[in-house]
Amino acid sequence: MEQISVDDLAPRLEAGAVLLDVREPKELTEVRVPGVVAIPLGEVAERLADIPDGDELYVICRSGGRSAKACEIIQAAGRSAVNVAGGTIAWVGSGRPTESGG
């Protein structure tokens, strides 16, 4: 499975790539990357149509485990998806902007 670091992800997001966050709603209110599309891992398979189309789809969670599972689901449906190594923890640790709240 292809992975990307948060350092490589940041400029791609600025260029318009889609970032899917598969954490639970409570986790999203605590901290998230600005502009994510939020679909909890347990709903990804049934909500594939809710994931925006595009050439670049990146998937993030807290640390990389759930997003890897989501990538497998998305790839099994015939779409490409790239796992964000280190997840939101790595994004926050890099000092990049975040959002919080509902």
CNS distance restraints for C-alpha pairs under 8 A (distance, minus, plus):
assign (resid   1 and name CA) (resid  68 and name CA) 7.86 0.50 0.50
assign (resid   1 and name CA) (resid  71 and name CA) 7.99 0.50 0.50
assign (resid   1 and name CA) (resid  82 and name CA) 7.29 0.50 0.50
assign (resid   1 and name CA) (resid  83 and name CA) 7.49 0.50 0.50
assign (resid   2 and name CA) (resid  81 and name CA) 7.80 0.50 0.50
assign (resid   2 and name CA) (resid  82 and name CA) 5.32 0.50 0.50
assign (resid   2 and name CA) (resid  83 and name CA) 6.35 0.50 0.50
assign (resid   3 and name CA) (resid  82 and name CA) 5.38 0.50 0.50
assign (resid   3 and name CA) (resid  83 and name CA) 4.59 0.50 0.50
assign (resid   3 and name CA) (resid  84 and name CA) 5.68 0.50 0.50
assign (resid   3 and name CA) (resid  85 and name CA) 5.93 0.50 0.50
assign (resid   4 and name CA) (resid   8 and name CA) 6.30 0.50 0.50
assign (resid   4 and name CA) (resid   9 and name CA) 6.44 0.50 0.50
assign (resid   4 and name CA) (resid  82 and name CA) 6.77 0.50 0.50
assign (resid   4 and name CA) (resid  83 and name CA) 6.27 0.50 0.50
assign (resid   4 and name CA) (resid  84 and name CA) 5.09 0.50 0.50
assign (resid   4 and name CA) (resid  85 and name CA) 5.79 0.50 0.50
assign (resid   5 and name CA) (resid   9 and name CA) 6.08 0.50 0.50
assign (resid   5 and name CA) (resid  84 and name CA) 5.94 0.50 0.50
assign (resid   5 and name CA) (resid  85 and name CA) 5.34 0.50 0.50
assign (resid   5 and name CA) (resid  86 and name CA) 7.41 0.50 0.50
assign (resid   6 and name CA) (resid  10 and name CA) 6.08 0.50 0.50
assign (resid   6 and name CA) (resid  84 and name CA) 6.71 0.50 0.50
assign (resid   6 and name CA) (resid  85 and name CA) 7.16 0.50 0.50
assign (resid   6 and name CA) (resid  86 and name CA) 7.79 0.50 0.50
assign (resid   6 and name CA) (resid  87 and name CA) 7.82 0.50 0.50
assign (resid   6 and name CA) (resid  90 and name CA) 6.71 0.50 0.50
assign (resid   6 and name CA) (resid  91 and name CA) 5.80 0.50 0.50
assign (resid   6 and name CA) (resid  94 and name CA) 7.75 0.50 0.50
assign (resid   7 and name CA) (resid  11 and name CA) 7.84 0.50 0.50
assign (resid   7 and name CA) (resid  94 and name CA) 7.99 0.50 0.50
assign (resid   8 and name CA) (resid  12 and name CA) 7.12 0.50 0.50
assign (resid   9 and name CA) (resid  13 and name CA) 6.27 0.50 0.50
assign (resid   9 and name CA) (resid  84 and name CA) 7.71 0.50 0.50
assign (resid  10 and name CA) (resid  14 and name CA) 6.43 0.50 0.50
assign (resid  11 and name CA) (resid  15 and name CA) 6.29 0.50 0.50
assign (resid  12 and name CA) (resid  16 and name CA) 6.52 0.50 0.50
assign (resid  12 and name CA) (resid  17 and name CA) 5.60 0.50 0.50
assign (resid  13 and name CA) (resid  17 and name CA) 4.71 0.50 0.50
assign (resid  13 and name CA) (resid  18 and name CA) 6.80 0.50 0.50
assign (resid  13 and name CA) (resid  19 and name CA) 7.42 0.50 0.50
assign (resid  17 and name CA) (resid  54 and name CA) 7.46 0.50 0.50
assign (resid  17 and name CA) (resid  55 and name CA) 7.76 0.50 0.50
assign (resid  17 and name CA) (resid  56 and name CA) 5.36 0.50 0.50
assign (resid  17 and name CA) (resid  57 and name CA) 6.38 0.50 0.50
assign (resid  17 and name CA) (resid  58 and name CA) 7.54 0.50 0.50
assign (resid  18 and name CA) (resid  36 and name CA) 7.27 0.50 0.50
assign (resid  18 and name CA) (resid  37 and name CA) 7.47 0.50 0.50
assign (resid  18 and name CA) (resid  52 and name CA) 7.20 0.50 0.50
assign (resid  18 and name CA) (resid  54 and name CA) 7.31 0.50 0.50
assign (resid  18 and name CA) (resid  56 and name CA) 6.36 0.50 0.50
assign (resid  18 and name CA) (resid  57 and name CA) 5.05 0.50 0.50
assign (resid  18 and name CA) (resid  58 and name CA) 6.19 0.50 0.50
assign (resid  19 and name CA) (resid  35 and name CA) 7.62 0.50 0.50
assign (resid  19 and name CA) (resid  36 and name CA) 5.17 0.50 0.50
assign (resid  19 and name CA) (resid  37 and name CA) 6.16 0.50 0.50
assign (resid  19 and name CA) (resid  57 and name CA) 6.05 0.50 0.50
assign (resid  19 and name CA) (resid  58 and name CA) 4.80 0.50 0.50
assign (resid  19 and name CA) (resid  59 and name CA) 5.67 0.50 0.50
assign (resid  19 and name CA) (resid  60 and name CA) 7.05 0.50 0.50
assign (resid  20 and name CA) (resid  36 and name CA) 5.66 0.50 0.50
assign (resid  20 and name CA) (resid  37 and name CA) 4.77 0.50 0.50
assign (resid  20 and name CA) (resid  38 and name CA) 5.87 0.50 0.50
assign (resid  20 and name CA) (resid  39 and name CA) 7.07 0.50 0.50
assign (resid  20 and name CA) (resid  51 and name CA) 7.61 0.50 0.50
assign (resid  20 and name CA) (resid  57 and name CA) 7.28 0.50 0.50
assign (resid  20 and name CA) (resid  58 and name CA) 6.13 0.50 0.50
assign (resid  20 and name CA) (resid  59 and name CA) 4.70 0.50 0.50
assign (resid  20 and name CA) (resid  60 and name CA) 6.12 0.50 0.50
assign (resid  21 and name CA) (resid  36 and name CA) 6.06 0.50 0.50
assign (resid  21 and name CA) (resid  37 and name CA) 6.03 0.50 0.50
assign (resid  21 and name CA) (resid  38 and name CA) 4.89 0.50 0.50
assign (resid  21 and name CA) (resid  39 and name CA) 6.33 0.50 0.50
assign (resid  21 and name CA) (resid  40 and name CA) 7.31 0.50 0.50
assign (resid  21 and name CA) (resid  59 and name CA) 5.94 0.50 0.50
assign (resid  21 and name CA) (resid  60 and name CA) 4.87 0.50 0.50
assign (resid  21 and name CA) (resid  61 and name CA) 5.60 0.50 0.50
assign (resid  21 and name CA) (resid  67 and name CA) 7.66 0.50 0.50
assign (resid  22 and name CA) (resid  38 and name CA) 6.10 0.50 0.50
assign (resid  22 and name CA) (resid  39 and name CA) 5.16 0.50 0.50
assign (resid  22 and name CA) (resid  40 and name CA) 4.29 0.50 0.50
assign (resid  22 and name CA) (resid  41 and name CA) 4.79 0.50 0.50
assign (resid  22 and name CA) (resid  44 and name CA) 7.79 0.50 0.50
assign (resid  22 and name CA) (resid  59 and name CA) 7.28 0.50 0.50
assign (resid  22 and name CA) (resid  60 and name CA) 6.42 0.50 0.50
assign (resid  22 and name CA) (resid  61 and name CA) 5.46 0.50 0.50
assign (resid  22 and name CA) (resid  66 and name CA) 6.99 0.50 0.50
assign (resid  22 and name CA) (resid  67 and name CA) 6.33 0.50 0.50
assign (resid  22 and name CA) (resid  70 and name CA) 7.38 0.50 0.50
assign (resid  23 and name CA) (resid  27 and name CA) 6.22 0.50 0.50
assign (resid  23 and name CA) (resid  28 and name CA) 6.69 0.50 0.50
assign (resid  23 and name CA) (resid  38 and name CA) 7.55 0.50 0.50
assign (resid  23 and name CA) (resid  39 and name CA) 7.32 0.50 0.50
assign (resid  23 and name CA) (resid  40 and name CA) 5.17 0.50 0.50
assign (resid  23 and name CA) (resid  41 and name CA) 6.54 0.50 0.50
assign (resid  23 and name CA) (resid  60 and name CA) 8.00 0.50 0.50
assign (resid  23 and name CA) (resid  61 and name CA) 5.31 0.50 0.50
assign (resid  23 and name CA) (resid  62 and name CA) 6.90 0.50 0.50
assign (resid  23 and name CA) (resid  66 and name CA) 7.69 0.50 0.50
assign (resid  24 and name CA) (resid  28 and name CA) 6.52 0.50 0.50
assign (resid  24 and name CA) (resid  39 and name CA) 7.91 0.50 0.50
assign (resid  24 and name CA) (resid  40 and name CA) 5.27 0.50 0.50
assign (resid  24 and name CA) (resid  41 and name CA) 7.76 0.50 0.50
assign (resid  25 and name CA) (resid  29 and name CA) 6.47 0.50 0.50
assign (resid  25 and name CA) (resid  40 and name CA) 7.38 0.50 0.50
assign (resid  26 and name CA) (resid  30 and name CA) 6.70 0.50 0.50
assign (resid  27 and name CA) (resid  31 and name CA) 6.73 0.50 0.50
assign (resid  28 and name CA) (resid  32 and name CA) 5.55 0.50 0.50
assign (resid  28 and name CA) (resid 100 and name CA) 7.04 0.50 0.50
assign (resid  28 and name CA) (resid 101 and name CA) 7.66 0.50 0.50
assign (resid  28 and name CA) (resid 102 and name CA) 7.93 0.50 0.50
assign (resid  29 and name CA) (resid 100 and name CA) 5.05 0.50 0.50
assign (resid  29 and name CA) (resid 101 and name CA) 4.34 0.50 0.50
assign (resid  29 and name CA) (resid 102 and name CA) 5.35 0.50 0.50
assign (resid  30 and name CA) (resid 100 and name CA) 5.23 0.50 0.50
assign (resid  30 and name CA) (resid 101 and name CA) 6.29 0.50 0.50
assign (resid  31 and name CA) (resid  98 and name CA) 6.35 0.50 0.50
assign (resid  31 and name CA) (resid  99 and name CA) 5.63 0.50 0.50
assign (resid  31 and name CA) (resid 100 and name CA) 4.61 0.50 0.50
assign (resid  31 and name CA) (resid 101 and name CA) 7.54 0.50 0.50
assign (resid  32 and name CA) (resid  36 and name CA) 7.51 0.50 0.50
assign (resid  32 and name CA) (resid  88 and name CA) 6.83 0.50 0.50
assign (resid  32 and name CA) (resid  98 and name CA) 5.52 0.50 0.50
assign (resid  32 and name CA) (resid  99 and name CA) 5.30 0.50 0.50
assign (resid  32 and name CA) (resid 100 and name CA) 6.26 0.50 0.50
assign (resid  33 and name CA) (resid  88 and name CA) 7.25 0.50 0.50
assign (resid  33 and name CA) (resid  91 and name CA) 7.52 0.50 0.50
assign (resid  33 and name CA) (resid  97 and name CA) 7.00 0.50 0.50
assign (resid  33 and name CA) (resid  98 and name CA) 4.94 0.50 0.50
assign (resid  33 and name CA) (resid  99 and name CA) 6.20 0.50 0.50
assign (resid  34 and name CA) (resid  97 and name CA) 7.17 0.50 0.50
assign (resid  34 and name CA) (resid  98 and name CA) 5.67 0.50 0.50
assign (resid  34 and name CA) (resid  99 and name CA) 5.57 0.50 0.50
assign (resid  37 and name CA) (resid  51 and name CA) 7.40 0.50 0.50
assign (resid  39 and name CA) (resid  43 and name CA) 6.39 0.50 0.50
assign (resid  39 and name CA) (resid  44 and name CA) 6.20 0.50 0.50
assign (resid  39 and name CA) (resid  47 and name CA) 7.74 0.50 0.50
assign (resid  40 and name CA) (resid  44 and name CA) 6.49 0.50 0.50
assign (resid  41 and name CA) (resid  66 and name CA) 6.71 0.50 0.50
assign (resid  41 and name CA) (resid  67 and name CA) 7.62 0.50 0.50
assign (resid  41 and name CA) (resid  69 and name CA) 7.90 0.50 0.50
assign (resid  41 and name CA) (resid  70 and name CA) 6.17 0.50 0.50
assign (resid  43 and name CA) (resid  47 and name CA) 6.00 0.50 0.50
assign (resid  44 and name CA) (resid  48 and name CA) 5.93 0.50 0.50
assign (resid  44 and name CA) (resid  70 and name CA) 6.77 0.50 0.50
assign (resid  44 and name CA) (resid  73 and name CA) 7.47 0.50 0.50
assign (resid  44 and name CA) (resid  74 and name CA) 7.82 0.50 0.50
assign (resid  45 and name CA) (resid  73 and name CA) 6.36 0.50 0.50
assign (resid  45 and name CA) (resid  74 and name CA) 7.37 0.50 0.50
assign (resid  47 and name CA) (resid  51 and name CA) 7.21 0.50 0.50
assign (resid  48 and name CA) (resid  74 and name CA) 7.35 0.50 0.50
assign (resid  56 and name CA) (resid  80 and name CA) 7.68 0.50 0.50
assign (resid  56 and name CA) (resid  81 and name CA) 7.28 0.50 0.50
assign (resid  57 and name CA) (resid  80 and name CA) 6.88 0.50 0.50
assign (resid  57 and name CA) (resid  81 and name CA) 5.07 0.50 0.50
assign (resid  57 and name CA) (resid  82 and name CA) 6.32 0.50 0.50
assign (resid  58 and name CA) (resid  81 and name CA) 5.63 0.50 0.50
assign (resid  58 and name CA) (resid  82 and name CA) 4.73 0.50 0.50
assign (resid  58 and name CA) (resid  83 and name CA) 5.93 0.50 0.50
assign (resid  58 and name CA) (resid  84 and name CA) 6.59 0.50 0.50
assign (resid  59 and name CA) (resid  67 and name CA) 5.44 0.50 0.50
assign (resid  59 and name CA) (resid  68 and name CA) 7.70 0.50 0.50
assign (resid  59 and name CA) (resid  70 and name CA) 7.35 0.50 0.50
assign (resid  59 and name CA) (resid  71 and name CA) 6.82 0.50 0.50
assign (resid  59 and name CA) (resid  81 and name CA) 6.78 0.50 0.50
assign (resid  59 and name CA) (resid  82 and name CA) 6.07 0.50 0.50
assign (resid  59 and name CA) (resid  83 and name CA) 5.08 0.50 0.50
assign (resid  59 and name CA) (resid  84 and name CA) 5.90 0.50 0.50
assign (resid  60 and name CA) (resid  64 and name CA) 6.50 0.50 0.50
assign (resid  60 and name CA) (resid  66 and name CA) 7.92 0.50 0.50
assign (resid  60 and name CA) (resid  67 and name CA) 5.15 0.50 0.50
assign (resid  60 and name CA) (resid  83 and name CA) 6.42 0.50 0.50
assign (resid  60 and name CA) (resid  84 and name CA) 5.27 0.50 0.50
assign (resid  60 and name CA) (resid  85 and name CA) 7.98 0.50 0.50
assign (resid  60 and name CA) (resid  87 and name CA) 5.25 0.50 0.50
assign (resid  60 and name CA) (resid  88 and name CA) 6.72 0.50 0.50
assign (resid  61 and name CA) (resid  65 and name CA) 7.29 0.50 0.50
assign (resid  61 and name CA) (resid  66 and name CA) 6.01 0.50 0.50
assign (resid  61 and name CA) (resid  67 and name CA) 5.28 0.50 0.50
assign (resid  61 and name CA) (resid  84 and name CA) 7.96 0.50 0.50
assign (resid  61 and name CA) (resid  87 and name CA) 5.19 0.50 0.50
assign (resid  61 and name CA) (resid  88 and name CA) 6.04 0.50 0.50
assign (resid  62 and name CA) (resid  66 and name CA) 7.84 0.50 0.50
assign (resid  62 and name CA) (resid  86 and name CA) 7.49 0.50 0.50
assign (resid  62 and name CA) (resid  87 and name CA) 4.96 0.50 0.50
assign (resid  62 and name CA) (resid  88 and name CA) 4.87 0.50 0.50
assign (resid  62 and name CA) (resid  89 and name CA) 5.91 0.50 0.50
assign (resid  63 and name CA) (resid  85 and name CA) 7.13 0.50 0.50
assign (resid  63 and name CA) (resid  86 and name CA) 4.57 0.50 0.50
assign (resid  63 and name CA) (resid  87 and name CA) 4.10 0.50 0.50
assign (resid  63 and name CA) (resid  88 and name CA) 6.20 0.50 0.50
assign (resid  63 and name CA) (resid  89 and name CA) 5.92 0.50 0.50
assign (resid  63 and name CA) (resid  90 and name CA) 7.39 0.50 0.50
assign (resid  64 and name CA) (resid  68 and name CA) 6.10 0.50 0.50
assign (resid  64 and name CA) (resid  83 and name CA) 7.00 0.50 0.50
assign (resid  64 and name CA) (resid  84 and name CA) 6.34 0.50 0.50
assign (resid  64 and name CA) (resid  85 and name CA) 5.53 0.50 0.50
assign (resid  64 and name CA) (resid  86 and name CA) 5.32 0.50 0.50
assign (resid  64 and name CA) (resid  87 and name CA) 4.94 0.50 0.50
assign (resid  65 and name CA) (resid  69 and name CA) 6.63 0.50 0.50
assign (resid  66 and name CA) (resid  70 and name CA) 6.25 0.50 0.50
assign (resid  67 and name CA) (resid  71 and name CA) 6.10 0.50 0.50
assign (resid  67 and name CA) (resid  83 and name CA) 6.02 0.50 0.50
assign (resid  67 and name CA) (resid  84 and name CA) 7.40 0.50 0.50
assign (resid  68 and name CA) (resid  72 and name CA) 6.44 0.50 0.50
assign (resid  68 and name CA) (resid  83 and name CA) 5.66 0.50 0.50
assign (resid  69 and name CA) (resid  73 and name CA) 6.48 0.50 0.50
assign (resid  70 and name CA) (resid  74 and name CA) 6.16 0.50 0.50
assign (resid  71 and name CA) (resid  75 and name CA) 5.91 0.50 0.50
assign (resid  71 and name CA) (resid  80 and name CA) 7.82 0.50 0.50
assign (resid  71 and name CA) (resid  81 and name CA) 5.38 0.50 0.50
assign (resid  71 and name CA) (resid  82 and name CA) 6.62 0.50 0.50
assign (resid  71 and name CA) (resid  83 and name CA) 6.52 0.50 0.50
assign (resid  72 and name CA) (resid  76 and name CA) 6.02 0.50 0.50
assign (resid  73 and name CA) (resid  77 and name CA) 6.51 0.50 0.50
assign (resid  74 and name CA) (resid  78 and name CA) 6.74 0.50 0.50
assign (resid  74 and name CA) (resid  79 and name CA) 5.71 0.50 0.50
assign (resid  74 and name CA) (resid  80 and name CA) 6.90 0.50 0.50
assign (resid  74 and name CA) (resid  81 and name CA) 6.64 0.50 0.50
assign (resid  75 and name CA) (resid  79 and name CA) 4.91 0.50 0.50
assign (resid  75 and name CA) (resid  80 and name CA) 5.42 0.50 0.50
assign (resid  75 and name CA) (resid  81 and name CA) 6.46 0.50 0.50
assign (resid  85 and name CA) (resid  90 and name CA) 7.71 0.50 0.50
assign (resid  86 and name CA) (resid  90 and name CA) 4.87 0.50 0.50
assign (resid  86 and name CA) (resid  91 and name CA) 7.66 0.50 0.50
assign (resid  87 and name CA) (resid  91 and name CA) 6.50 0.50 0.50
assign (resid  88 and name CA) (resid  92 and name CA) 6.04 0.50 0.50
assign (resid  89 and name CA) (resid  93 and name CA) 6.02 0.50 0.50
assign (resid  90 and name CA) (resid  94 and name CA) 6.10 0.50 0.50
assign (resid  91 and name CA) (resid  95 and name CA) 6.96 0.50 0.50
assign (resid  91 and name CA) (resid  96 and name CA) 6.31 0.50 0.50
assign (resid  92 and name CA) (resid  96 and name CA) 6.19 0.50 0.50
assign (resid  92 and name CA) (resid  97 and name CA) 7.68 0.50 0.50
assign (resid  92 and name CA) (resid  98 and name CA) 7.18 0.50 0.50
